[in-house]
């Protein structure tokens, strides 16, 4: 399952609202600009109509004339895009800008068939019932060009603002998450044995978590110290009677001594092993333990090739020499030793050791080309003392020991069908770092 990233969540939420604001602005601002420009065009047309209304004169014979030209010189330039037209029942006056074109400006088309923005007004003079129609028509092309230029400028400015906001948000997130990064660095120092607690300066929002972690670390050390003391006392309590038994066995005849002594030696080794583990567990740097699986496999392989030279089995170690796992070297040697020894016992001729990694878990895979174990029996052989073949030497404790040790590192041991046809033992353990 993909883990959630606090950095990604903060950045994603910030990008979402920034994008929404910018998208709204990208639609709203150009629309307002367009509305403003066309409103200005309409207001300008209304002013021109006011001027025409002021300059229009009707004589006694009902003839319409203009007392003076409009002040804007564009009405005098041919095809300038600024036109006016005055019409009555029997007369039409055009601006000089229409030149010799004969058009009805009220239809919204200019002398060159260009669309025009038309504003019209009807006036009456005195008691005359004769209506006079005033029309001002302006080519909106310059307004459209201005709108397009302003829209492009607005979009470029919004894009720059968006990039700037994203950068500022990213910097803010980096600054806000700095205490968590400091906490991570301090935890690494505790893990590596360089510090006993988290002693950095943290904000109030993180300080409660830091205090709880310090209490947990203290409690953890107390438990480890107690466990080390109890196991040490138990080991020493066993060693004394075991030494007495060993002294008595030394006085037995050679054949009886040979039958009992290996078990005593094995028991002594187990006591020493667990005593050493207790000592390691009690050290301040317990969180910093790590080992190299490739080197451990090479060491075990050398020993197994000598012990099983008569079986002519080849082990191929495909592990990366740079791999490092958060497991004590002796524990890793104990686990891999049992698994590889089983593979040497049952393989027909080939053993393959390789790995795959998923996030912070590394899976060491030991495949052999032997007969394998039926699927319905794979789980049962992991139980203490369980054996499939009673004729093959062994106590049946190997796999159960592996299970016990790997569980102490929050790992797991599973058995499956090997690609080589035999058994595949998959040991999942945490990666160091």
Protein Blocks (a to p, Z undefined) as FASTA:
>chain_A
ZZddfklmmmmmmmmmmmmmmmmmmmmmmmmmmmmmmmmmmmmmmmmmmmmmmmpccdfk
opacdfbacfblklmpghklpacddddfkbccddfklmmaccdfknopafkopacddddd
dddehjbfbdcdddddddfklmmmmmmmmmmmmmmmmmmmmmmmmmmmmmmmmmmmmmmm
mmmmmmmmmmnopafbdcbdcdfklmmmmmmmmmmmmmmmmmmmmmmmmmmmmmmmmmmm
mmmmmmmmmmpcfklmmmmmmmmmmmmmmmmmmmmmmmmmmpmklmmgccdfklmmmmmm
mmmmmmmmmnopacddfbdfkbccdddfklmmmmmmmmmmmmmmmpmkbccdddddehja
ccdddddfbebjafklmmmmmpghiafblmbgcehlmmmmmmmmmmmnopacdddddfko
pacdddddddeZZ
